[in-house]
Amino acid sequence: MNNKRSSYHHGNLREEVVSQGMAIVETEGLSALTTREIARRLGVTQSAPLHHFENKLALLAAIAAAGFRQLFDHRMQALKDKRSPDERLMAVLMSFVDFALAHPALYQLMHGPEIPDKTLFPELHDAATRSYSLLESAVGDYLLEHEGSMTRSRDATLGAWTVCQGLATVLTNPQNTPRYVLRKDPLGVSRTIFTMFVRGMSPGPE
């Protein structure tokens, strides 16, 4: 315990609070998250986390930012060895749903109403924007390959993001998910839906 307490004086308490908070969200849900519980688990005073986060919303934003950094890394890993624009776009789309299915509670915090305005938290806003930029690049490259132009990239990216988030939200809320999807293969169904969307992005003869 003494070693743990002394290590926190070297500036890593903030990271430990975020890490422990994320663990609570993922294993027990958002309702179980309190600074008091985090302090108890870390073996520090109840007021210690408040030196780094003025309120619970600031803590939630930091956890969500860490989630978006994980999502970015997950997407980058999915892009590894993918060369064609078609493969890269599908990889970015699929990795979003894959991440949401693996981290449903964290996903809901990252995209839910608990943090109504990401721009109030620069760390969170930057992390979310960085992840979105991967999708934007993949969509732009796909359009350039198939249409020779990126003029529709902004709208197409918004469409792709809407499909990603909508599908991930459905799949992480079982009470709203069609039973055949849960009985079948959620990722297989996702690939089918994304394929339909991508084909519709650039209509016309091949």
Buried (B, 14 or more C-beta within 10 A) or exposed (E): EEEEBEEBEEEEBBEBBBBBBBBBBBEEEBEEBBBEBBBEBBEBEEEBBBEBBEEBBBBBBBBBBBBBBBBBEBBBEBBEEBEEBBBBBBBBBBBBBBBBBEBBBBBBBBBBEBBEEBEEBEBBBBBBEEBBEBBBBBBBBBBEBBBEEBEBBEEBBBBBBEBBBEBBBBBBEEEEBEEEBEEEEBEEBBBEBBEEBBEEBBEEEE
